[in-house]
């Protein structure tokens, strides 16, 4: 049999290049930047400790971008019900994704799609868009699983 040759990566389209550039310009690169943007201070030598913070994660299959019925149930119980009663609470959605085709751009696109799908579900259920911050962080995490979104409920001062 003829020797197997590795598949050559296809050159990204102009649209993919433009999307990657736009995401790179508008994307927060790491968790410290996210904390800074939200005004959360981390004392030197201490791990992050935010008063009155509730956080949980939703796992995804590699490459999946849609929220499923289990995700919706958890969001309804753990987020929508809590935040609807407390107008001083904001949401932060940090989305991560593994590289499906070996490129960072695929991870960025998938993480952004997951964050937007979650945001859309929250908007459909009456959460104001001004109370939701999303961060598509591609595969920039040291925690497992990589394919997840982390949701934090942050009490405003």
C-alpha positions as CSV (number, residue, x, y, z in Angstrom):
1,X,0.0,0.0,0.0
2,X,1.1,3.6,-0.6
3,X,2.5,5.4,2.4
4,X,0.0,7.5,4.3
5,X,0.6,11.2,4.0
6,X,-0.7,13.5,6.8
7,X,-3.6,15.7,5.7
8,X,-2.5,19.2,4.8
9,X,-4.2,21.9,6.8
10,X,-6.4,24.0,4.6
11,X,-5.5,27.6,4.4
12,X,-8.0,29.7,6.5
13,X,-10.5,31.7,4.5
14,X,-10.5,35.5,4.5
15,X,-13.6,35.4,6.8
16,X,-11.8,33.1,9.3
17,X,-8.8,35.4,9.3
18,X,-10.9,38.5,9.9
19,X,-12.9,36.7,12.7
20,X,-9.6,35.6,14.4
21,X,-8.2,39.1,14.2
22,X,-11.4,40.6,15.7
23,X,-11.5,38.0,18.4
24,X,-7.9,38.5,19.3
25,X,-8.3,42.3,19.6
26,X,-11.4,42.0,21.8
27,X,-10.6,39.0,23.8
28,X,-9.2,39.0,27.3
29,X,-6.1,36.8,27.4
30,X,-6.0,35.4,30.9
31,X,-7.9,35.3,34.2
32,X,-5.9,38.1,35.7
33,X,-7.1,40.4,32.9
34,X,-10.7,39.3,33.6
35,X,-10.3,40.1,37.3
36,X,-8.9,43.5,36.5
37,X,-11.7,44.3,34.1
38,X,-14.2,43.4,36.7
39,X,-12.4,45.4,39.4
40,X,-11.6,42.3,41.5
41,X,-8.4,42.7,43.4
42,X,-6.2,39.8,44.4
43,X,-3.8,40.5,47.2
44,X,-0.2,39.6,46.5
45,X,0.7,36.1,47.7
46,X,-2.9,35.1,48.1
47,X,-5.2,33.2,45.8
48,X,-8.3,34.9,44.4
49,X,-10.8,35.4,47.1
50,X,-13.9,37.3,46.2
51,X,-16.6,38.0,48.8
52,X,-20.0,36.5,48.1
53,X,-19.0,34.7,44.9
54,X,-20.8,31.7,43.7
55,X,-19.2,29.7,40.9
56,X,-19.8,26.5,39.0
57,X,-18.9,24.9,35.6
58,X,-20.8,23.2,32.8
59,X,-18.9,20.6,30.8
60,X,-19.1,20.2,27.0
61,X,-18.1,17.5,24.6
62,X,-15.1,18.5,22.4
63,X,-16.4,20.7,19.6
64,X,-19.9,21.1,21.0
65,X,-21.3,24.6,21.2
66,X,-25.0,24.2,22.0
67,X,-26.3,24.1,25.6
68,X,-28.2,20.9,26.2
69,X,-31.2,20.3,28.5
70,X,-29.0,19.4,31.5
71,X,-27.2,22.7,31.1
72,X,-30.5,24.6,30.8
73,X,-31.8,22.9,34.0
74,X,-28.7,23.8,35.9
75,X,-28.7,27.4,34.6
76,X,-32.4,27.7,35.6
77,X,-31.9,26.4,39.1
78,X,-28.4,27.8,39.9
79,X,-28.3,31.1,38.0
80,X,-31.6,32.4,36.7
81,X,-33.6,31.8,39.9
82,X,-30.8,33.4,42.0
83,X,-30.0,36.4,39.9
84,X,-33.7,37.2,39.2
85,X,-34.1,37.9,42.9
86,X,-31.0,39.9,43.4
87,X,-30.6,42.9,41.1
88,X,-27.1,43.7,42.4
89,X,-25.6,40.4,41.1
90,X,-23.8,40.2,37.8
91,X,-22.8,37.2,35.8
92,X,-19.4,36.4,34.4
93,X,-19.2,33.6,31.8
94,X,-15.7,32.3,31.1
95,X,-15.7,29.9,28.2
96,X,-12.9,27.4,27.3
97,X,-12.5,25.0,24.4
98,X,-9.9,22.5,23.2
99,X,-8.4,22.9,19.7
100,X,-10.4,20.6,17.5
101,X,-8.2,21.0,14.4
102,X,-5.0,21.9,16.1
103,X,-5.4,25.7,15.7
104,X,-6.0,28.3,18.4
105,X,-8.6,29.9,16.2
106,X,-10.8,26.9,16.3
107,X,-10.7,26.9,20.1
108,X,-11.5,30.7,20.1
109,X,-14.5,30.2,17.9
110,X,-15.9,27.3,19.9
111,X,-15.4,29.0,23.2
112,X,-17.1,32.2,21.9
113,X,-20.0,30.1,20.5
114,X,-20.5,28.4,23.8
115,X,-20.4,31.7,25.7
116,X,-22.9,33.3,23.3
117,X,-25.3,30.3,23.4
118,X,-25.3,30.5,27.2
119,X,-25.8,34.3,27.1
120,X,-28.7,33.8,24.7
121,X,-30.4,31.3,27.0
122,X,-30.0,33.7,29.9
123,X,-31.4,36.6,27.9
124,X,-34.4,34.5,26.8
125,X,-35.1,33.9,30.5
126,X,-35.2,37.6,31.5
127,X,-31.7,38.3,32.5
128,X,-30.7,41.8,31.3
129,X,-27.7,41.9,28.9
130,X,-26.0,44.6,31.0
131,X,-25.7,42.1,33.8
132,X,-23.8,39.5,31.8
133,X,-20.1,39.6,30.9
134,X,-18.6,36.9,28.6
135,X,-15.0,36.0,28.1
136,X,-14.1,33.5,25.3
137,X,-10.7,32.3,26.6
138,X,-10.0,29.5,24.0
139,X,-7.8,26.8,25.6
140,X,-6.1,29.2,28.0
141,X,-6.6,27.2,31.2
142,X,-4.7,24.9,33.4
143,X,-7.8,23.2,34.9
144,X,-9.6,20.2,33.5
145,X,-11.8,19.6,31.6
146,X,-10.8,22.2,29.1
147,X,-14.1,22.0,27.3
148,X,-16.3,23.9,29.7
149,X,-17.8,27.2,30.7
150,X,-17.3,28.7,34.2
151,X,-20.1,30.9,35.5
152,X,-19.6,33.2,38.4
153,X,-22.3,35.2,40.2
154,X,-20.6,38.4,41.5
155,X,-22.3,40.6,44.0
156,X,-21.9,44.3,43.1
157,X,-20.9,46.6,45.9
